[in-house]
Amino acid sequence: MTADDSPRKTAAAQEKRWLGLSEHQLAMILLFIAPALFCSNMLTARLVHDIFPPVALAFWRWTLALGLLLPFTAATLWQYRYAALKEWRDLLVLGALGMGACGAFVYIGADTTSATNIGLIYSVSPILIVILARVFYNEPLSLLQSAGVLLSLAGVVAIVCRGNVEVLMTLSFAVGDFWTVGAMAAWAVYCILLQHRRSDLPMMARFSAIVIGGILVLLPFTVAEGLSGELPALEPRSFLIVAFLAIVPSFGAYQVYGLVQRILGAGPTSLLMYLFPLYNGVLAYLLLGEELRSYHLIGAALVLPGIYLATRKAAAKKTPPPE
């Protein structure tokens, strides 16, 4: 080992610690924060359908989020502009999935489907992500992880059926359910492609480029929506809504998710989706005055240990970030 090698290795070791925590410890903490950031989008969607048309809300949300990102990433984007141009197809596809379908589809669906159905549909996404990761990219899935998946799914079922199995037998699906299914499937594919498609862009610069791709995809649909007569109300609360969505479930949530996925891998990270029904229930209780019932606690008692089991394997063998 040369004299130059030692400082490099010391620096590399320091880079793997954040605020005194190892990368894996930080990822495990953020794994439980990310669902609250994402859930804020779903709760907001159910409150603002009479103020903002769905496609316009997705477009302006991500346009403002891009404005928040560019001060940190513009120089890097310019430095890697040729790499971004080379990857333009991937960036457009990821933008269409992560910002287009996952944004507008949920806003459309929230008008005509229940919170129970949304929770049930989104609880399927970790299963789909794990299956896609296993089938197309041969990501390992141990018996311990499988047990964690099943335990978490049992907790989700306890929540969405409100502790009564008969609820599952009588569920009826509205048009909004199909929009939510589309959003869930788009999210699963987005997560897999984000993890496994090669990219020469740094993480935040790549995310900014993906947002640009999503805005470009949403633009013609936003114009068409406006021409049809659906325009956002120009009032202070409209701007506050867009600002909140840009800062919390856009800038914040996607950055946290990207960091956790880079450390733990696509399959384990996808299990944070199991927390959505639980977090939705708690936030609805705190913010909207809805009751917190015993089945929420039963679900939490199953979901949280399930996530621990399913992500334990990732501590021993981390999935490397895309190169």
C-alpha positions in Angstrom: 0.0 0.0 0.0 1.4 3.4 -1.0 1.3 6.6 1.1 -1.4 7.9 -1.2 -3.6 4.9 -0.7 -4.0 5.3 3.0 -5.7 8.7 2.9 -8.0 7.5 0.1 -9.1 4.5 2.2 -9.6 6.7 5.3 -11.7 9.1 3.3 -13.7 6.3 1.8 -14.4 4.9 5.3 -15.5 8.3 6.5 -17.9 8.7 3.6 -19.7 5.6 4.7 -20.8 7.2 8.0 -23.4 9.9 8.3 -23.9 11.9 11.6 -22.0 9.1 13.4 -24.2 6.4 11.9 -23.1 3.7 9.4 -24.8 3.8 6.0 -26.9 0.8 7.0 -28.0 2.3 10.3 -29.0 5.5 8.6 -30.9 3.6 5.9 -32.8 1.7 8.5 -33.9 4.9 10.2 -34.8 6.6 6.9 -36.8 3.5 5.9 -39.3 4.4 8.6 -39.4 8.1 7.8 -39.9 7.9 4.0 -43.5 6.5 4.2 -44.6 9.5 6.1 -43.2 11.8 3.4 -44.9 9.8 0.6 -48.2 9.5 2.5 -48.4 13.3 2.8 -49.0 13.3 -1.0 -51.9 10.8 -0.7 -53.5 12.7 2.1 -53.2 16.0 0.2 -54.6 14.5 -2.9 -57.8 13.6 -1.1 -58.1 17.2 0.2 -57.5 19.3 -2.9 -59.4 17.6 -5.8 -61.7 20.6 -5.9 -58.9 23.1 -6.2 -56.4 21.5 -8.6 -57.0 19.3 -11.6 -54.8 16.1 -11.3 -52.4 16.5 -14.2 -51.8 20.1 -13.5 -51.1 19.3 -9.9 -48.5 16.7 -10.8 -46.9 19.1 -13.4 -46.6 22.1 -11.1 -45.5 20.0 -8.1 -42.6 18.6 -10.1 -41.8 21.9 -11.8 -41.3 23.6 -8.4 -39.4 20.6 -7.1 -37.0 21.0 -10.0 -36.6 24.6 -9.0 -35.5 23.4 -5.6 -33.1 20.9 -7.0 -31.3 23.0 -9.6 -29.3 25.2 -7.2 -27.7 22.0 -6.0 -27.5 20.1 -9.2 -27.3 22.5 -12.2 -23.5 22.6 -12.2 -23.2 18.9 -12.1 -25.9 18.5 -14.8 -24.0 20.8 -17.1 -20.8 18.9 -16.3 -22.5 15.6 -17.2 -24.6 16.9 -20.0 -23.3 14.5 -22.6 -24.0 11.6 -20.3 -27.5 12.9 -19.8 -28.1 13.2 -23.5 -26.8 9.6 -24.0 -29.3 8.4 -21.4 -32.3 10.5 -22.6 -34.5 7.5 -23.3 -34.0 6.1 -19.7 -34.6 9.6 -18.3 -37.9 10.1 -20.2 -39.1 6.6 -19.2 -38.2 7.1 -15.5 -39.8 10.5 -15.5 -43.0 9.2 -17.1 -43.2 6.5 -14.5 -42.0 8.3 -11.3 -43.4 11.8 -11.9 -46.2 11.2 -14.5 -48.0 8.0 -13.7 -47.1 7.9 -10.0 -48.2 11.5 -9.7 -51.2 12.2 -11.8 -52.7 8.7 -11.6 -53.0 8.9 -7.8 -54.6 12.3 -8.0 -57.1 11.0 -10.5 -57.8 7.9 -8.5 -58.3 9.6 -5.2 -61.5 11.2 -6.4 -63.4 7.9 -6.8 -61.8 5.3 -4.6 -61.5 4.8 -0.8 -58.5 5.0 1.4 -59.0 1.3 2.2 -58.7 0.3 -1.5 -55.7 2.6 -2.1 -53.9 1.0 0.9 -54.7 -2.5 -0.3 -53.6 -1.8 -3.9 -50.4 -0.1 -2.9 -49.6 -2.9 -0.4 -49.1 -5.1 -3.5 -46.2 -3.0 -4.9 -43.5 -4.5 -2.7 -44.4 -8.0 -3.9 -44.3 -6.8 -7.5 -40.9 -5.1 -7.0 -39.4 -8.1 -5.3 -40.7 -10.4 -8.1 -39.4 -8.1 -10.8 -36.1 -7.8 -9.1 -35.8 -11.6 -8.8 -37.1 -12.4 -12.3 -35.2 -9.8 -14.4 -32.2 -9.0 -12.3 -31.7 -12.2 -10.2 -31.8 -10.3 -6.8 -31.5 -12.9 -4.0 -34.5 -13.5 -1.8 -33.8 -15.6 1.3 -36.3 -17.5 3.4 -35.8 -14.9 6.2 -36.8 -12.1 3.8 -39.7 -14.1 2.5 -41.0 -14.6 6.0 -40.7 -10.9 6.6 -42.7 -10.2 3.4 -45.5 -12.5 4.5 -45.5 -11.1 8.1 -45.7 -7.6 6.8 -48.4 -8.5 4.3 -50.5 -10.0 7.1 -50.2 -6.7 9.0 -51.3 -4.8 5.9 -54.3 -7.1 5.5 -55.3 -6.6 9.1 -55.3 -2.8 8.5 -57.0 -2.6 5.2 -59.8 -5.1 6.2 -60.2 -3.2 9.5 -59.8 -6.4 11.5 -62.7 -8.0 9.7 -62.0 -10.6 7.0 -65.5 -10.1 5.6 -64.4 -6.6 4.4 -62.1 -8.3 1.9 -65.0 -10.4 0.6 -67.2 -7.4 -0.1 -64.7 -4.9 -1.6 -66.0 -3.3 -4.8 -63.6 -1.6 -7.1 -64.2 1.9 -8.6 -62.6 3.5 -11.6 -60.2 5.1 -9.2 -58.9 1.7 -8.2 -57.7 1.0 -11.7 -55.9 4.4 -11.8 -54.3 3.4 -8.5 -53.3 0.0 -9.9 -51.6 1.9 -12.8 -49.7 4.1 -10.3 -48.6 1.2 -8.2 -47.3 -0.8 -11.2 -45.5 2.3 -12.5 -43.9 2.8 -9.1 -42.7 -0.8 -9.1 -41.1 -0.5 -12.5 -39.6 2.9 -11.6 -37.9 1.4 -8.6 -36.5 -1.5 -10.5 -35.2 0.6 -13.4 -33.7 3.2 -11.0 -31.7 0.5 -9.3 -30.5 -1.5 -12.2 -30.2 0.7 -15.3 -26.6 1.9 -15.7 -26.0 5.6 -15.3 -23.0 7.8 -15.4 -24.8 10.6 -13.6 -24.4 11.3 -9.9 -27.4 10.4 -7.8 -28.9 13.9 -7.3 -28.0 15.0 -10.8 -29.7 11.9 -12.2 -32.8 12.6 -10.2 -33.0 16.2 -11.5 -32.7 14.9 -15.0 -35.5 12.4 -14.4 -37.7 15.2 -13.1 -37.0 17.1 -16.2 -38.0 14.1 -18.2 -41.2 13.8 -16.2 -42.1 17.5 -16.7 -41.6 17.1 -20.4 -43.9 14.1 -20.5 -46.5 15.8 -18.3 -46.5 19.1 -20.3 -48.7 18.2 -23.3 -51.2 16.4 -21.0 -51.3 19.5 -18.7 -52.0 21.7 -21.7 -54.7 19.4 -23.0 -56.3 19.3 -19.5 -56.3 23.1 -19.4 -57.8 23.4 -22.9 -60.6 21.1 -21.7 -61.5 23.7 -19.1 -59.9 22.2 -16.0 -57.7 24.9 -14.6 -56.3 25.3 -11.1 -57.8 28.0 -8.8 -55.4 31.0 -8.6 -55.5 31.7 -4.9 -53.0 31.6 -2.0 -53.9 28.1 -0.9 -53.2 26.7 -4.4 -49.6 28.0 -4.2 -49.2 26.6 -0.6 -50.5 23.2 -1.8 -48.0 23.1 -4.7 -45.1 24.3 -2.4 -45.9 21.6 0.2 -46.1 18.8 -2.4 -42.8 20.0 -4.0 -40.9 20.1 -0.7 -42.2 17.1 1.2 -43.4 14.2 -1.0 -41.3 15.3 -4.0 -37.9 16.7 -3.1 -37.7 15.1 0.4 -39.3 11.8 -0.2 -37.6 10.9 -3.4 -34.1 11.9 -2.1 -34.7 9.7 1.0 -36.0 6.8 -1.0 -33.1 7.0 -3.5 -30.5 7.0 -0.7 -32.1 4.0 1.1 -32.5 2.0 -2.1 -28.8 2.7 -2.9 -27.8 1.1 0.4 -30.3 -1.6 0.9 -31.3 -2.5 -2.6 -34.6 -2.4 -4.5 -36.3 -5.4 -2.8 -35.8 -4.6 0.9 -36.4 -0.9 0.3 -39.7 -1.6 -1.4 -41.0 -2.9 1.9 -41.5 0.6 3.2 -44.6 0.5 1.0 -46.1 -1.8 3.7 -46.0 1.1 6.1 -48.3 3.3 3.9 -51.7 2.0 5.3 -50.4 2.3 8.9 -49.0 5.8 8.4 -52.1 6.9 6.5 -54.2 5.8 9.5 -52.0 7.6 12.0 -51.7 10.8 10.0 -55.5 10.8 9.3 -56.0 10.4 13.1 -53.7 13.3 13.9 -54.5 15.7 11.1 -58.0 14.8 10.0 -59.6 13.6 13.3 -60.2 10.0 12.1 -60.3 7.3 14.8 -57.2 5.2 15.4 -58.5 1.7 16.0 -57.2 -1.6 17.4 -56.5 -3.1 14.0 -54.0 -0.3 13.3 -52.0 -1.4 16.3 -52.4 -5.1 15.4 -51.1 -4.2 11.9 -48.2 -2.3 13.3 -47.3 -5.3 15.5 -47.0 -7.4 12.4 -45.6 -4.9 9.8 -42.7 -3.5 11.8 -41.1 -6.9 12.8 -41.8 -8.0 9.2 -39.7 -5.2 7.8 -36.9 -5.9 10.3 -36.8 -9.5 9.1 -37.0 -8.7 5.5 -34.2 -6.1 5.6 -31.8 -8.0 7.9 -30.2 -9.7 5.0 -29.3 -6.4 3.5 -27.0 -5.6 6.4 -24.8 -8.5 5.6 -24.8 -8.1 1.8 -25.6 -4.7 0.4 -26.7 -4.2 -3.2 -24.2 -1.8 -4.8 -25.4 1.4 -6.4 -25.8 1.6 -10.2 -22.5 2.4 -11.9 
